Amino acid sequence: MYPLCRNTNFTTLFHLKLVNVSIAFFILISIKSIGQNTPIKLPLKHQVINLELKTRVSKLINKKDWNILFPHRFGIGQKDSIYNNPDFYSYTSFLEAASLFPSFLSEGDVNMQKVELSAFLANIAQETSGGWDSAPGGYYKWGLYFTDEQNLLKPNGYIDLSKKFPAVQGKKYYGRGPKQISWNYNYGQFSEFWYGSKDTLLEHPEYLSKYPIVSFASAIWFWMTPQFPKPSCHDIMIYKWIPTLNDLTNGRLPGFGATINVINGGVECGSGTDLQKTQYRYNYYRFFLQIF
């Protein structure tokens, strides 16, 4: 506001008010224009589930398929005694989380979408598998059995000395959820994406074992998000990723194997010999391809 001096007459006051109105109008128009051109990106938790996208994903896999493929999933095959979720990895939770990622299972023709779905399910099934070779129904019916990593031999609790995503004292960032998201920098990045703040999951990493939609969203977020120098698994499976000369020299080509490199390359790739769990991962992929 302009100060009203003692000698201000009516005409001067009118002009000052007109200037104020003009400035306010200009600001209003500018805000409106900016809003039209650069919409504000809300944290994912505040976005409305898109029913159209739910329908698109459900055309590839329905509830009956889900129940057949994951009959021993956590909350059914193994009771959730901590948070009392009756069906943690439910079909509905997967569908609702998937609907928040418009590009997930939507690019290319329907065959490419089914191949990507098979690759995604193969990886999350192996990451959370409770199966063994002679398991009832076979090894490949035991995906999504666990929410939390079972092999907790990592002495540092998956803590990287990151300044951008600093670990909270006493918290551990071992694998949780369908993708088994691990390390504080992954928790921090997904927390920014979902909650709008890196601190939420750095302070409460257990949320990925508590809230089903958040848990599924963490897996899809990892699948869809490139982290330099690695491409996203999604870009690999839709052939959007173009390997460099160095990639080609080292045998990194588009396809399912490259998604393993992104997800668990330091453990499963590069030795020249497949680990047993890597072979299971390949076999899961073949299993889902045959289904779809």
PEPE-V423360 format. One line per field, one symbol per residue. ss: DSSP state (2 for helix, 1 for strand, 0 for the rest). psi: psi as a letter, one per 20 degrees, with the letter a starting at -180 (. if undefined). burial: + if it has 9 or more other C-alpha atoms within 8 Angstrom, else -. A space follows every 10 residues. Layout:
ss=???
psi=???
burial=???
This chain:
ss=0000000002 2222222222 2222222222 2222222000 0002220000 2222222222 0022222220 0001000100 0000000000 2222222200 0000000002 2222222222 2222222000 0000000022 2000000100 0000000000 0000000000 0000010000 1002222222 2222200022 2220222220 0222222222 2222001001 0022222000 0000222220 0000022222 2222222200 0000022222 2222222222 20
psi=qqqorhjprg gghghghggg gggggggggg gggghhhnqp oqqhhiqppo hghghghihh prhggghghm ikqpifhopn igikohnglq ggggghghii nhipkiqarh ghhhgggggg hgghghhjqj rrhkqpiqhj jkqkhqhqph nliohjkloq mphhmpqppi qqlrpqahil prqhhggggh ggggijphhg hhhmhihiih ogggghhhgh gghioqopjp rqhghghjkh poqrhggghj joqprhhhhh hggkhhgiqi iipprghggh gghgghghgh g.
burial=---------- --+--+---+ ---------- ---++----- --++------ --++-+++-- -+---++--+ ++++++++++ ------+++- +-++++++++ +--++-+--- -+++++++++ ++++++++++ +------+++ +++++++++- ------++++ -+--+++--- +-++++++++ ++++++++++ ++++++++++ ++--+-++++ ++++++++++ ++++++---- +++++++++- +-+---++-- -+++++-+++ ++-++--++- ---+---+++ ++-++-+++- --
